[in-house]
Amino acid sequence: MKKIVILSSFERSLKKLSPQDKKQTAESLESFNSMLVSGSFPAGLGFKKINHDKYELRVNIRLRVIIKSEGDTYYLVLVGSHDDVRRYLRDYR
């Protein structure tokens, strides 16, 4: 069974978002959860591999969620802009 774990870094980055961005993030994560349950990957979700164990999920035109995969567990690491994603990938290879 696949499991989603929310890390404290994700919670901190989520607190910095506007209410509208928080709502869009929640909707994207609901779609991600549905994708895990059904096994089908809708193209509009923008879920793609960006590193050997890290994935990116598109929230909107400027926000992304970083997800780390370990076996059947998916860790929500960060929600932020493209620059935040690049910074994270540079610091945590």
C-alpha positions in Angstrom: 0.0 0.0 0.0 1.3 3.4 -0.9 1.6 6.0 1.8 2.1 9.8 1.8 4.1 11.4 4.6 4.1 15.2 5.1 7.5 16.5 6.2 8.0 19.6 8.5 9.8 21.4 5.6 6.6 21.1 3.5 4.5 22.4 6.3 6.8 25.4 6.7 6.8 26.2 3.0 3.0 25.8 2.9 2.4 28.4 5.7 4.1 31.0 3.5 1.6 30.7 0.7 -1.5 32.8 0.1 -4.9 31.3 0.8 -5.5 30.9 -2.9 -2.2 29.1 -3.4 -3.0 26.8 -0.4 -6.3 25.9 -2.0 -4.7 25.1 -5.3 -2.0 23.0 -3.6 -4.6 21.0 -1.8 -6.5 20.3 -5.1 -3.2 19.2 -6.7 -2.4 16.9 -3.8 -5.9 15.4 -4.0 -5.3 14.7 -7.7 -1.9 13.1 -6.8 -3.6 10.9 -4.2 -6.2 9.8 -6.7 -3.4 9.1 -9.2 -1.7 6.8 -6.6 -5.0 5.0 -5.9 -6.0 4.5 -9.5 -2.5 4.1 -11.0 -3.3 6.3 -14.0 -1.2 9.4 -14.6 -3.2 12.3 -16.0 -1.1 14.6 -18.2 -2.5 17.8 -16.7 -1.1 16.9 -13.3 2.4 17.7 -14.4 4.0 14.8 -12.4 7.5 14.2 -13.6 10.8 12.7 -12.3 13.4 15.4 -11.7 16.1 13.3 -9.9 16.7 9.6 -9.1 14.2 9.6 -6.2 12.6 13.0 -6.5 9.5 14.1 -8.4 7.8 17.4 -9.2 4.1 18.0 -9.1 2.7 21.1 -10.8 0.3 23.2 -8.7 -0.1 26.1 -11.0 2.0 28.1 -13.5 4.5 29.2 -10.8 4.2 26.7 -7.9 5.6 23.2 -7.7 5.6 20.4 -5.0 8.7 18.3 -4.5 8.0 14.7 -3.6 10.6 12.2 -2.6 10.0 8.5 -3.2 11.3 5.7 -1.1 9.7 2.3 -1.9 5.9 2.7 -1.4 6.2 5.9 0.6 6.0 9.4 -0.9 7.4 12.3 1.2 6.0 15.8 0.6 9.2 17.8 0.9 8.6 21.3 -0.4 6.1 23.6 -2.1 7.5 26.6 -3.8 8.6 28.4 -7.0 11.0 27.2 -9.7 13.8 29.0 -7.9 12.9 27.2 -4.6 13.0 23.9 -6.4 16.4 24.6 -8.0 17.8 25.7 -4.7 16.5 22.5 -3.0 17.9 20.3 -5.7 21.3 22.1 -5.6 21.5 21.7 -1.8 20.1 18.1 -1.4 21.3 16.0 -4.3 
